[in-house]
Amino acid sequence: MNEKVLLVEDEASIRRFTKIVLKKHGFNVLEADSGEAGLDIVNQESPLVVLLDVMLPGINGFEVCKKIRETNPNIGIIMLTARSQDKDKIEGLNHGADDYLVKPFNPLELSARIQSLLRRMDSKSKSNNLISGPFKIDLDAKLVSKDNLQLNLTPKEFLLLKILIENKNKVLNRSELLDLVWGYNYIGDPKIVDVNVRRLRSKLEKNPSEPDYVETIWGMGYIWKEN
């Protein structure tokens, strides 16, 4: 496991106990005794999860949470506090926290919540991107890159590439691609598929006339070959 978890807690006894428990469960635990110190560690170490006490010297946990979210939207945040009122839980969540645990907490529950949060984060990360060879498709931003260089695709070319990669090593005929990219009610020339495949190859392939990725299977259709 060994994922970095930052514990921002001003009470040394709670930090020591929590660190011991989390290390036993395989986490690499970083420590901070104030909000300012916690923000410095976030910037330097990029932990996957921050365990954040609300009542801190200096800036409080809600403000720390807000500042983390402004610059690190993908970090998981679990608020730890002695407060149990609903308004405090709501305030923490409104500032960007992913979860909330009230002290005193069961250390096994804390470990389970961290693991659950990491699974959700991993699932979200995987679902928002498609990776194939040198290509990365950001499904949220609708961007495609090859070897970390962004490609300029039209919306239809983007959708065509997405469908081909999602069905890699499977032959898709012209009719199937027409329905999936242009819609079942499209009444134009079906050769628009071939035109867009050629355009897509010109942007993806090193040698479009001898494609490495978007291959033609004569008499059948097109296939994405993952190299």
C-alpha positions as CSV (number, residue, x, y, z in Angstrom):
1,M,0.0,0.0,0.0
2,N,2.3,2.8,1.3
3,E,0.0,5.7,0.2
4,K,0.9,9.0,1.7
5,V,-1.6,10.2,4.3
6,L,-1.1,13.6,6.0
7,L,-2.4,14.0,9.5
8,V,-3.0,17.6,10.5
9,E,-3.7,17.5,14.3
10,D,-2.4,19.8,17.0
11,E,-2.7,17.3,19.9
12,A,0.6,15.3,20.0
13,S,-1.0,12.3,21.8
14,I,-3.7,11.9,19.1
15,R,-1.1,12.2,16.3
16,R,1.1,9.5,17.8
17,F,-1.8,7.1,18.4
18,T,-3.3,7.7,15.0
19,K,0.1,7.4,13.2
20,I,0.8,4.0,14.9
21,V,-2.6,2.6,13.8
22,L,-2.3,3.9,10.2
23,K,1.3,2.6,9.8
24,K,0.1,-0.8,10.9
25,H,-2.4,-0.7,8.0
26,G,0.3,0.1,5.5
27,F,0.0,3.9,5.2
28,N,2.9,6.3,4.9
29,V,1.9,8.9,7.5
30,L,3.1,12.5,7.4
31,E,2.4,14.9,10.3
32,A,1.6,18.5,10.9
33,D,0.6,20.3,14.1
34,S,-1.0,23.4,12.5
35,G,-2.9,24.4,9.4
36,E,0.0,26.4,8.0
37,A,2.4,23.5,8.4
38,G,-0.2,21.2,6.8
39,L,-0.5,23.4,3.7
40,D,3.3,23.4,3.4
41,I,3.5,19.6,3.5
42,V,0.6,19.3,0.9
43,N,2.6,21.5,-1.5
44,Q,5.9,19.6,-0.9
45,E,4.8,16.0,-0.5
46,S,1.4,15.8,-2.5
47,P,-0.3,13.3,-0.1
48,L,-3.2,11.3,-1.5
49,V,-5.4,11.9,1.6
50,V,-5.4,14.6,4.3
51,L,-6.9,13.9,7.8
52,L,-7.8,17.3,9.0
53,D,-8.7,18.4,12.5
54,V,-11.1,21.4,12.6
55,M,-9.8,23.1,15.8
56,L,-6.3,24.1,14.9
57,P,-4.0,26.9,16.1
58,G,-3.8,29.7,13.5
59,I,-6.1,29.0,10.5
60,N,-8.8,26.4,11.3
61,G,-9.4,23.2,9.5
62,F,-12.3,24.6,7.4
63,E,-10.0,27.2,6.0
64,V,-7.2,24.7,5.4
65,C,-9.7,22.5,3.6
66,K,-10.8,25.4,1.4
67,K,-7.2,26.3,0.5
68,I,-6.3,22.7,-0.3
69,R,-9.3,22.5,-2.7
70,E,-8.3,25.7,-4.5
71,T,-5.0,24.2,-5.6
72,N,-5.3,20.4,-5.2
73,P,-8.8,19.3,-6.2
74,N,-7.9,15.6,-6.4
75,I,-6.6,15.2,-2.8
76,G,-9.0,13.2,-0.6
77,I,-9.9,15.1,2.7
78,I,-11.4,13.6,5.8
79,M,-12.3,16.0,8.6
80,L,-11.6,14.9,12.2
81,T,-13.2,16.8,15.0
82,A,-14.8,16.6,18.4
83,R,-17.7,18.5,17.1
84,S,-20.7,16.5,16.2
85,Q,-23.3,19.1,15.2
86,D,-24.8,18.7,11.8
87,K,-23.9,22.3,10.9
88,D,-20.2,21.6,11.4
89,K,-20.4,18.5,9.3
90,I,-22.2,20.5,6.6
91,E,-19.6,23.3,6.8
92,G,-16.8,20.9,6.3
93,L,-18.4,19.2,3.3
94,N,-19.2,22.6,1.8
95,H,-15.6,23.6,2.0
96,G,-14.7,20.5,0.0
97,A,-14.2,17.6,2.5
98,D,-15.0,14.1,1.2
99,D,-15.8,12.6,4.6
100,Y,-16.3,13.5,8.2
101,L,-15.3,11.5,11.4
102,V,-16.2,12.6,14.9
103,K,-13.7,12.1,17.8
104,P,-13.2,9.8,19.6
105,F,-13.2,7.5,16.6
106,N,-12.5,3.8,16.2
107,P,-9.1,3.6,14.5
108,L,-10.3,0.6,12.4
109,E,-13.1,2.8,11.1
110,L,-10.7,5.5,10.2
111,S,-8.5,3.1,8.2
112,A,-11.6,1.7,6.5
113,R,-12.8,5.2,5.5
114,I,-9.4,6.1,4.1
115,Q,-9.3,2.9,2.1
116,S,-12.9,3.5,0.9
117,L,-12.0,7.0,-0.2
118,L,-8.9,5.9,-2.0
119,R,-11.0,3.3,-4.0
120,R,-13.5,6.0,-4.9
121,M,-10.7,8.3,-6.0
122,D,-9.0,5.5,-8.1
123,S,-12.3,4.6,-9.7
124,K,-13.0,8.2,-10.6
125,S,-9.5,8.7,-12.0
126,K,-9.8,5.6,-14.2
127,S,-13.3,6.5,-15.4
128,N,-12.3,10.0,-16.6
129,N,-9.5,8.9,-18.8
130,L,-8.9,6.4,-21.6
131,I,-5.3,5.2,-22.1
132,S,-4.0,3.3,-25.2
133,G,-0.4,3.2,-26.0
134,P,0.9,6.8,-26.4
135,F,-2.6,8.2,-26.4
136,K,-4.6,9.6,-23.5
137,I,-8.2,10.7,-23.8
138,D,-9.5,13.1,-21.1
139,L,-13.2,12.3,-21.2
140,D,-14.2,15.4,-19.1
141,A,-12.2,18.0,-20.9
142,K,-12.7,16.3,-24.3
143,L,-8.9,16.4,-25.0
144,V,-6.6,13.9,-26.7
145,S,-2.8,13.8,-26.3
146,K,-0.2,11.6,-27.9
147,D,3.1,11.3,-26.0
148,N,1.9,14.2,-23.8
149,L,1.4,16.5,-26.9
150,Q,-2.2,17.7,-27.4
151,L,-3.9,16.8,-30.7
152,N,-6.4,19.1,-32.3
153,L,-9.5,16.9,-33.0
154,T,-13.0,17.9,-34.1
155,P,-15.9,16.7,-31.9
156,K,-16.7,13.9,-34.3
157,E,-13.1,12.8,-34.6
158,F,-12.9,12.8,-30.8
159,L,-16.0,10.6,-30.5
160,L,-14.8,8.3,-33.3
161,L,-11.5,7.8,-31.5
162,K,-13.2,7.2,-28.2
163,I,-15.4,4.5,-29.6
164,L,-12.6,2.8,-31.5
165,I,-10.4,2.7,-28.3
166,E,-13.3,1.5,-26.2
167,N,-13.7,-1.4,-28.6
168,K,-10.0,-2.1,-29.2
169,N,-9.1,-5.2,-31.1
170,K,-12.8,-5.5,-32.3
171,V,-13.8,-4.8,-35.9
172,L,-16.5,-2.1,-36.2
173,N,-18.2,-1.9,-39.6
174,R,-19.2,1.4,-41.2
175,S,-22.9,1.0,-40.2
176,E,-22.0,0.5,-36.5
177,L,-19.7,3.6,-36.5
178,L,-22.3,5.7,-38.3
179,D,-24.9,4.9,-35.7
180,L,-22.5,5.3,-32.7
181,V,-20.9,8.6,-33.9
182,W,-23.5,10.3,-36.0
183,G,-26.7,8.8,-34.5
184,Y,-29.3,6.3,-35.6
185,N,-31.3,9.0,-37.5
186,Y,-28.4,10.2,-39.7
187,I,-29.5,10.3,-43.3
188,G,-26.4,11.7,-45.0
189,D,-23.8,9.9,-47.0
190,P,-22.4,6.9,-45.0
191,K,-19.0,7.5,-46.6
192,I,-18.6,10.3,-44.0
193,V,-17.2,7.5,-41.8
194,D,-14.3,6.8,-44.2
195,V,-13.7,10.6,-44.6
196,N,-13.4,11.0,-40.8
197,V,-11.2,7.9,-40.4
198,R,-8.8,9.4,-43.0
199,R,-8.7,12.7,-41.2
200,L,-8.2,11.0,-37.8
201,R,-5.3,9.0,-39.2
202,S,-3.7,12.1,-40.5
203,K,-3.6,13.4,-36.9
204,L,-2.8,10.2,-35.1
205,E,-0.5,8.2,-37.3
206,K,3.2,8.6,-38.1
207,N,2.4,7.3,-41.6
208,P,-1.3,7.6,-42.4
209,S,-1.0,5.4,-45.5
210,E,0.4,2.6,-43.3
211,P,-1.5,3.1,-40.0
212,D,-0.3,1.5,-36.8
213,Y,-3.6,2.1,-34.9
214,V,-6.7,2.6,-37.0
215,E,-6.5,-0.3,-39.4
216,T,-8.8,-1.2,-42.2
217,I,-10.1,-4.8,-42.3
218,W,-11.1,-5.1,-45.9
219,G,-14.8,-6.0,-46.5
220,M,-15.5,-5.8,-42.7
221,G,-14.6,-2.4,-41.2
222,Y,-12.1,-0.7,-38.9
223,I,-10.2,-1.8,-35.8
224,W,-8.1,-0.1,-33.2
225,K,-4.9,-2.0,-32.7
226,E,-3.2,-1.2,-29.4
227,N,0.6,-1.3,-29.9
